[in-house]
Amino acid sequence: MNSLPGSDKNNYEKLAVIDIESLEQTPQWNKLITKLEKKRDSDTEYFLDYLFYKTHQILLKKYTKHTDFESMISSGSYDCVSGSIAYSLLLSFFNIEHSIIETDYHVFIVARAEGRDYIFESTDPISGFIKNEEAVIKHIAQFKPTPTPPSVQNTIEIGAENYQTTEGNTIYKEVSIEQLIGLQYYNQGISAINNKDFNLAKMKVSQALTLYPSERIKSVLDLIIDLEKPEN
């Protein structure tokens, strides 16, 4: 039986964009960490499976678009961005190598242990832990860009309903947790644009750009500036 290394609190305490001190005062977070620490010496695959589903049981209660990490902790409402933030923090705490994957419409986690990849699909509480090697490859393939991708879809929020489409993919890249939080602000900015609250949209997208100066976030900020201009 192969087990994972012990927890390393320093792995997530160094994340300046997360208020770890406040997080550790949250009863639900502490409850989850306590339960996971009791299983950390288990077989690797069993532990990852347990971590995925126990997190849904304790933290991720209800899928709600545009939910930020703080709201998820307090209410249990989550989306693919806030859910992936939670999983990345937990995997970092337990010293498990992983990548956060940004795509056109979606975010998910690829964890790596003992030479194998595992998918953490936060929006699927029933079968979102993917361990079969062929299923992992198939899941990743559906998000890979087409050979001649069209322009980046700049005004579609992360977590859009059509995220499982394989047509017109343009983005598949590994991002940091800081950049993932930037995408959280990006989503909030897109929501504000849809509500025609351009002041709020500009504030949120500017926050996103500070953490993650990506092409699509820059393009949305330019769009907001254009929308703010008075009509001739």
N, C-alpha and C positions, 0 to 999 in steps of 0.2 A: 504494500500500500504506500503510495506517494502522497505526502502532505505538503502543504504550502508553508512558506516562512511565516514567522510571527508578525503581529501587527507592528506598524511603524508610524506612530502618531505624527512624527516630524514630516512625513510625506504629504500630509494635507495641512498641517499648521503653517507651512510656508506659503500657502495660497492667500495672498493679500486681498484678493477680490472677494473672499468668503470670510465672514465674521465667525471664525471657528469658536471663539470664546462664547459667543451667544448661542451658537449651534449646540455646543456641549452642555448648555443649560436647558436644552429642550428635552422634555421627558421621553417623547417618542424616539428621538434620535438615540438617546442613551439606552433606551430599552432595546432597540435594534442592535446597537453595538455590543451590548452585554450578551444577547443571544448568539450573535455571530462569533464572538470570542470563544464561546463554549464549544464551537464546532471547528475552529480553525486548524486543529490537528487532524481533521478527517481526511479521507481520500480527496484529492484535488477536485475531481469532477463533482463529487457529492457536495463539497463545500460551495463551489460556484453555483450549482443548482440551488442549494439552500439559501445562499445569499440573494439570488435573484428573486425567488418566490417569497422569502421572509420579508424582503423589502416591500414587495407589493402588499403583503398582509398587514404590515405595520405602518408604512409611510404612504404608499401610492394607492389612494383609495378611489379616486374618480378622475377619469380623463376629462380635462377642460382646456380648451384652446387658450393660448396666451397667458398661461399661469406661470408666474415667476417662482423662483426657488423658495423665497420667504413664505409665499402663500401656500406652497406645497407643504412646507414644514408645519405651518399652523393649521391648515384645513384638510390636507390630504388630496387636494386637487392638483393635477399635474398634466403636463404635455410631454412631447418627446424631448424638448430641451431641458426642462426642469427635472424630468425623470432621469435623463442622462447625466445631469450634473450630480444628482444624488449617487448614481452608480459609480461615477468616476471618483467621487470622494471616498466611497466605501472601498473600492478597489485599491485606491492609493493608500488608505489606512492599513489595508492588509497586504501591502507591498506586492500587488499583483500587476504585472505589466499589462497595459491596455492602450488602445487607441480610441479617440473620439472621432467618428466619421461624419463629416458634413456632406450632404448631398443637396440637390436642387430643392427638395421639399421636405427633407427629413434628416434626423440625426439618430445615430445608434452607436453602440459600443462594441468593439472587438477586443475581448480579453485573450491573453496568451499565457499558457501554462504548460510546461513540460512538452514543448514542441507542437502544441495544438492550439487552434483558434476556437473561441466560443463567442457566439453572438448574444448580446444583451439588448433585446428589443423592448424598450421600456413601455411602449404603448400596447403590448400584448401580454396581459397578465396570465393568460392560460398557457400559451406555448411560446413565449418570448425568449426563453433560454434555449438556444439552438446549439446542440452539441455534436450531432451527426456531421461528419466531415463533408459529405456530399451536399447536405442541406446548407452548411455554412458557405460553401463555394457558390451554390445557387443563389443564396440570399444576397451575397455581395455582388454577384454578377448583374442582378437586376438594377443596381444603382450606378454601375459603371457608365461613363459617357459613351455615346455613340461615336463611331469613327470620325464623322464630320458633324459635330454638335452645332446646334443653332446658337443664337445669342443667349447669354445668361438671363434667366427669368428674374428680373430684379425686384418685382413688386409682388412676389408670391411669398407668403410667410412660411417659415419652417414649421411643418406639421400640417400642411394643406391636405385636403381629403384625397387628392390624386397622387400622393407621394409614392405609391407602388407602381406607377406606370413606368414602362421601360422606354417610352418614346421621348426623344428630345432631351435626354440627360446631358447636362453640361458640367456638373460639379461632383467630384468625389475626391475629398481631401481630408487628411488628418489635421485636426485642430487641437489647440490646448484648451484647458478648462477656462482660462481667461477669455479666449476667443469664443468659447461656447456661451459664456455669460454675455459677451457682446452680441451674439445671435439672439439671446433672450431680449435684449433691448431693441434689436432690429425688429423682432416680431411685434413688440409693443408699438414701435414706430409705424409699421405697416397697418396695424389695427387703428391707430390714430388717423392715418391718412384716409382709411376707409370711412372713418367717422367725420372726416373733414376738419379735424382738430389739428391744424398744421403747426401751431405753436408747440403742442405736446409732441407731435411727430418729429419736429426738428430737434427737440430736446433729447428724445429717446434715441434717435438715429445718431446724433452727435455723441451720446454716451457710448453707443455701439462702436462708432468709428474710433473712439479713444482706445478701446480694448482690441478691436479687430478691424484694421484699415483694409478691408477686402474690396474687390471691384464692385460687388453688388451693393454693399453698404454705401460706398462713395456715390454710386449712381442714384441711390434713393435719396441721399441728401441733396444732390443736384436737382432731382425732381421736385423735392419739397421747396427748394429755393425758387424754382420756376413757378410752382403753384402759388407761391406767396406774392408774386409780382402782380401789380394791378393790371387789369385788362385795358387795352387801348380803346 
